Amino acid sequence: MTRKTIPQHGTDWKALGTELEELGRGDVDWRRGRTAVYVFNAGEDVLQVAKEAYALFQSENALGPAAFPSLKRMEAEVVSMGLDLLHGAEGACGNMTSGGSESIFLAVKACREAARAAGRDTTGGEIVLPRSAHPAFDKAAQVLDLCTVRVPVAEDLRADPQAMADAIGDRTLMLVGSAPCFPYGLIDPIEALGEITASRGVWLHVDACVGGYFAPFARMNGVDVPPFDFSVPGVHSISADLHKYGYAAKGASTLFHRTEAQRGFQVFDFDDWPAGGMTTPTAAGTRPGGAVASAWAVMHYLGIEGYRQKARAVTETRERMLHEISNIDGLSPVGTPQLGLFAFGSDTLDIYAVWGRLLQRGWFTGLLTEPKAIHLMLSPAHAEFADEYLADLRDAVAEVAATGATAADTRARYS
Ligand SMILES: Cc1ncc(COP(=O)(O)O)c(C=O)c1O
């Protein structure tokens, strides 16, 4: 691309709005359910609430709680509602962050600083995590000069507690479990991991970025969700994203700690420069007021009843889709997911070729590499489009079966 310069003269908004809409036309058609990753669509009304609340506070900055007590209060209330949902006891606390990766980064930072404060040498410190855990931990480890030790999952594709216990060594700082993990949508055995960390003096972080604002509502609807939050004694911290199944505008996650002392290690505090003290609870400086307001508004708009209804739409759609997919010759589900994520593969067809045929029909979904599979993270809005997807899937499978097509060059990429 030739270098673009800022135009000499401005353009009116009407023309720009049209140009932006034009630019968006090449994007995946998520409003018609064509993607099952990246976007969480709980319906036009929820999108509207998230958008309008964002717009009301889009210029306000959560870096300045003294200037914007409104945002301070909203963040405190969002954190409080999240803690209530995740069984945070007296003393539990947290912050809003920009997303799952920042929440995870801060949990790892807090863990490392706590270890240092306790006199440990954290050089080469390790995070022990199941192979299925999100790469945000590796990103955090890179920045914080730590290492990750990925442990193979058990046969049921969940974390293997014994193997994780065996992987703990002198340098281990943190153990990780997911609720659920991104690849398979499965909740790791957090209780078993909690027993290990409690007896070994290791920090346990639960990555509930996907499930934090979903699994509790699925449980209220009767899904047999195992304990995964602060109800498990060994759990130190939990990441839970509001911009996923919380349905807030993007840029909103929560990081929760069991104690304020723990949270203290997350905070950056500095005053050795010419402009006084700078204390920030997160990695960011400026924090978008819009993201805070959007999360606050959507939580109040939906309420527990609304979230339960959305969770029901998702789990029922997942069940229906998996049932239909199991009846398609050659396809089989990966593991036994309980929430909104699932994957399916094939022993007889090149599943990536099937994925390619679906992409040609406008379906932009994820892929797994272990095992090779098509991966979907459903939104409530998918209930309406599942039948269209299944019809195209049947066609795609028939095409690949008839031609023996392969797709050696298709790889899972989230970038
Ligand atoms: C389980 C899990 N953890 C963490 C993340 C990272 O979240 P974010 O993309 O908001 O940084 C994701 C993203 O999909 C995820 O699925």
Ligand as a Chemical Component Dictionary entry (heavy atoms), coordinates in Angstrom:
data_LIG
# 
_chem_comp.id                   LIG 
_chem_comp.type                 NON-POLYMER 
_chem_comp.pdbx_formal_charge   0 
_chem_comp.three_letter_code    LIG 
# 
loop_
_chem_comp_atom.comp_id 
_chem_comp_atom.atom_id 
_chem_comp_atom.alt_atom_id 
_chem_comp_atom.type_symbol 
_chem_comp_atom.charge 
_chem_comp_atom.model_Cartn_x 
_chem_comp_atom.model_Cartn_y 
_chem_comp_atom.model_Cartn_z 
_chem_comp_atom.pdbx_ordinal 
LIG C1 C1 C 0 -10.175 -19.084 27.285 1  
LIG C2 C2 C 0 -9.696  -17.744 26.818 2  
LIG N1 N1 N 0 -8.856  -17.032 27.601 3  
LIG C3 C3 C 0 -8.393  -15.832 27.229 4  
LIG C4 C4 C 0 -8.746  -15.262 26.026 5  
LIG C5 C5 C 0 -8.165  -13.934 25.619 6  
LIG O1 O1 O 0 -9.149  -12.959 25.615 7  
LIG P1 P1 P 0 -8.993  -11.587 24.785 8  
LIG O2 O2 O 0 -9.046  -11.959 23.331 9  
LIG O3 O3 O 0 -10.146 -10.776 25.251 10 
LIG O4 O4 O 0 -7.692  -10.973 25.143 11 
LIG C6 C6 C 0 -9.619  -15.967 25.184 12 
LIG C7 C7 C 0 -10.028 -15.414 23.893 13 
LIG O5 O5 O 0 -10.763 -16.013 23.147 14 
LIG C8 C8 C 0 -10.105 -17.239 25.587 15 
LIG O6 O6 O 0 -10.913 -17.967 24.815 16 
# 
loop_
_chem_comp_bond.comp_id 
_chem_comp_bond.atom_id_1 
_chem_comp_bond.atom_id_2 
_chem_comp_bond.value_order 
_chem_comp_bond.pdbx_ordinal 
LIG C1 C2 SING 1  
LIG C2 N1 SING 2  
LIG C2 C8 DOUB 3  
LIG N1 C3 DOUB 4  
LIG C3 C4 SING 5  
LIG C4 C5 SING 6  
LIG C4 C6 DOUB 7  
LIG C5 O1 SING 8  
LIG O1 P1 SING 9  
LIG P1 O2 DOUB 10 
LIG P1 O3 SING 11 
LIG P1 O4 SING 12 
LIG C6 C7 SING 13 
LIG C6 C8 SING 14 
LIG C7 O5 DOUB 15 
LIG C8 O6 SING 16 
# 
